[in-house]
C-alpha cells in the first residue's frame, strides 16, 4: 500500500497489476511506463520480458488492514482489475475490503462489460466505488451505457486523459466525475474548453466533479490555485 500523488486518493493498493491497450487513451499509459521502470529495478512481480503482464499478488491482500485512518484507496491502478484477472481473485479483493471497512475503495476499468458480468454473477462488491475511464465520445458512448445499468451506490467516470469534447446527455444516474489531462512528455492536447464543458454538464445535473489537472498552452497545471476560477472544483460524492 502506497501513499499517492493522485489528488483524489490517499493511497493506491495493487493486489493486481498489468494490462494491455484497449483504446486511444492507453497510447501513453503511465502505468505501463512505471512497470518498465519497476522491472528494471528488479521489483518482484515485474518481469523484464513482460513488465506489464497481468499478475495477481495475494501477498498484498491484507494491506488495507495496515492503514487505520479512514482513507480513499485506488484499487489496482497499476493495471485494470477486469482484464485477465480471474473472478475468484476479484472476489478475494472484495472480501479483503470488508475486513478494513473504514476505507473507500475506488475501482476503475476500461472494461465495463467484464465488470458488469462479474457483478451479475457475484453481486456488487461492498465499499467499492465502481468507475469507468473514458477519453472521447466513442468510449463515453460505449462504456457509460454499461456502467449506468449497474445498481451500485457510487458510479463514477474518470475523464482521463480527456482527448476531445464529450456530450454526455442524461447523467442523472452518475454519482461523481473526475477530469484530467495527460501529463507525460508525449501528452496530447486537452483544451480548457473541453474540461469546462464537462464541468458545466456536471453542474447542470448536480453531479459532484473533481478537476484533477488541466493544460494551459500545453503546460500541465496540477496546482488548483493556478486554475481558472470556474475550474477550481474538487468535490466528492455526498
C-alpha positions in Angstrom: 0.0 0.0 0.0 1.5 3.3 -1.1 0.6 6.9 -0.4 -0.1 8.6 -3.8 0.2 11.9 -5.6 -3.2 11.2 -7.3 -5.0 14.1 -5.8 -8.4 12.5 -5.3 -6.9 9.5 -3.5 -4.9 9.0 -0.3 -3.4 5.6 -1.2 -3.1 3.1 -4.0 -3.4 -0.7 -3.5 -2.3 -3.1 -6.1 -3.4 -6.7 -5.4 -3.1 -7.0 -9.2 -1.1 -5.1 -11.8 -0.7 -5.2 -15.5 -2.9 -4.6 -18.6 -2.9 -4.3 -22.4 -4.1 -1.5 -24.7 -7.8 -1.3 -25.4 -8.5 2.2 -26.7 -6.9 5.5 -27.6 -6.5 6.6 -24.0 -4.0 3.8 -23.5 -1.4 5.1 -26.0 0.9 6.7 -23.5 -0.1 4.7 -20.4 1.7 6.0 -17.3 1.3 2.6 -15.5 3.0 0.8 -18.4 5.9 3.2 -18.2 6.1 2.7 -14.5 6.0 -1.1 -14.8 9.1 -1.0 -17.1 10.9 1.1 -14.5 10.0 -1.3 -11.7 11.1 -4.2 -13.8 14.4 -2.5 -14.4 14.8 -2.1 -10.7 14.2 -5.8 -10.1 10.9 -5.3 -8.2 9.2 -8.6 -7.5 6.3 -9.4 -9.9 7.5 -7.2 -12.7 9.1 -9.3 -15.5 11.9 -7.7 -17.5 10.5 -9.5 -20.6 6.8 -8.6 -19.9 6.7 -5.9 -17.3 3.1 -5.1 -17.9 1.8 -8.7 -17.9 -1.3 -9.2 -15.7 -0.2 -10.5 -12.3 -2.2 -11.3 -9.2 -0.5 -10.6 -5.8 -2.2 -12.5 -3.0 0.6 -11.2 -0.6 -0.9 -7.7 -1.0 -4.4 -8.6 0.0 -4.0 -7.6 3.7 -2.5 -4.2 3.0 -5.7 -2.2 3.8 -5.7 -3.6 7.3 -2.4 -1.8 8.0 -4.0 1.6 7.4 -6.1 2.6 10.4 -7.1 6.1 9.4 -10.1 6.1 7.0 -8.6 6.5 3.5 -9.6 6.7 -0.1 -7.9 3.9 -1.9 -7.4 3.3 -5.6 -7.6 -0.4 -6.4 -5.2 -1.9 -9.0 -4.5 1.5 -10.6 -1.3 -0.1 -11.9 -3.5 -2.1 -14.3 -7.1 -3.0 -15.0 -8.8 -5.2 -12.4 -11.2 -6.6 -15.1 -8.5 -7.6 -17.6 -7.4 -11.2 -17.3 -7.9 -11.3 -13.6 -9.9 -14.4 -12.5 -13.3 -13.9 -10.9 -12.2 -15.8 -7.8 -9.3 -13.4 -7.2 -11.5 -10.4 -7.7 -13.8 -11.9 -5.0 -10.8 -12.2 -2.7 -10.1 -8.5 -3.2 -13.8 -7.7 -2.4 -13.6 -9.8 0.8 -10.3 -8.1 1.8 -12.1 -4.7 1.6 -14.8 -5.8 4.0 -12.0 -6.6 6.6 -11.0 -3.0 6.5 -14.4 -1.2 6.2 -13.1 2.2 7.4 -11.9 2.9 3.8 -13.5 3.8 0.5 -12.2 1.6 -2.4 -12.2 3.1 -5.9 -12.4 0.6 -8.7 -11.7 1.8 -12.2 -11.8 -0.1 -15.5 -11.8 0.4 -19.3 -13.7 -2.9 -19.5 -17.1 -2.3 -18.0 -18.7 -5.3 -19.8 -16.5 -7.6 -17.8 -17.2 -5.7 -14.6 -21.0 -6.0 -15.3 -20.6 -9.7 -16.0 -18.7 -10.2 -12.7 -21.3 -8.3 -10.7 -24.2 -10.2 -12.3 -22.6 -13.5 -11.0 -21.2 -12.2 -7.7 -23.1 -9.1 -6.7 -21.8 -5.5 -6.2 -18.6 -5.5 -4.0 -19.2 -3.8 -0.7 -17.4 -0.5 -0.1 -16.5 -0.2 -3.8 -17.0 2.9 -5.9 -17.4 1.5 -9.4 -15.9 3.6 -12.1 -15.1 3.6 -15.9 -12.4 5.5 -17.6 -13.3 7.3 -20.8 -11.3 9.6 -23.1 -13.5 10.6 -26.0 -17.1 10.5 -27.3 -16.7 6.9 -28.6 -15.6 5.5 -25.3 -18.2 7.5 -23.4 -21.0 6.1 -25.6 -19.7 2.5 -25.3 -18.8 2.4 -21.6 -21.2 4.7 -19.8 -24.2 2.8 -21.1 -23.0 -0.3 -19.4 -22.0 1.4 -16.2 -25.3 3.2 -15.8 -27.1 -0.2 -15.7 -25.2 -1.3 -12.6 -27.1 -0.9 -9.3 -24.4 0.5 -7.0 -24.3 3.3 -4.5 -21.5 5.1 -6.3 -20.9 5.1 -10.0 -18.2 7.4 -11.3 -16.4 8.4 -14.5 -12.7 9.3 -14.9 -12.3 11.6 -17.9 -8.6 10.9 -18.1 -6.9 11.5 -20.4 -9.6 13.8 -21.8 -8.9 13.9 -25.6 -11.9 15.7 -27.0 -15.1 17.4 -26.1 -17.7 15.0 -24.8 -21.5 15.4 -24.9 -22.8 13.2 -22.0 -26.5 13.6 -22.4 -28.5 12.4 -19.4 -26.2 11.9 -16.4 -28.8 11.9 -13.7 -27.6 8.4 -12.8 -24.0 9.5 -12.3 -22.6 9.9 -8.8 -19.2 11.5 -9.5 -16.8 12.7 -12.2 -13.1 13.2 -12.3 -11.4 15.2 -15.1 -7.7 15.2 -16.0 -5.2 15.6 -18.9 -2.2 13.6 -20.0 0.9 14.7 -18.2 3.9 12.8 -19.7 6.4 14.0 -22.3 4.2 12.7 -25.1 1.0 14.3 -23.8 -1.7 15.1 -26.2 -3.7 18.4 -26.3 -6.5 18.9 -23.8 -8.3 22.1 -24.5 -9.5 24.1 -21.5 -12.9 24.4 -23.2 -13.3 20.6 -23.2 -12.8 20.5 -19.4 -15.0 23.5 -18.8 -17.8 21.8 -20.8 -17.7 18.6 -18.8 -17.7 20.6 -15.6 -20.7 22.6 -16.7 -22.6 19.5 -17.8 -22.0 18.0 -14.3 -23.0 21.2 -12.5 -26.2 21.4 -14.5 -27.0 17.8 -13.5 -25.9 18.3 -9.9 -23.2 15.8 -10.2 -20.1 16.4 -8.0 -17.0 16.9 -10.1 -13.2 16.9 -9.3 -10.9 18.7 -11.7 -7.6 16.9 -11.2 -5.3 18.7 -13.6 -5.5 20.9 -16.7 -3.4 22.1 -19.6 -2.7 25.8 -20.4 -0.7 26.4 -23.6 0.4 22.8 -23.4 1.7 23.0 -19.9 0.2 20.7 -17.3 -1.1 22.5 -14.2 -1.8 20.4 -11.1 -1.9 23.2 -8.5 -5.6 24.1 -8.1 -4.6 27.7 -7.1 -3.4 28.2 -10.7 -6.7 27.0 -12.3 -9.2 29.4 -13.8 -11.7 30.3 -11.0 -14.6 28.3 -12.6 -12.4 25.2 -12.7 -11.4 25.3 -9.0 -13.7 22.4 -8.3 -12.7 19.4 -6.2 -15.9 17.8 -4.9 -16.7 14.3 -3.7 -19.9 12.3 -3.6 -22.0 13.3 -0.6 
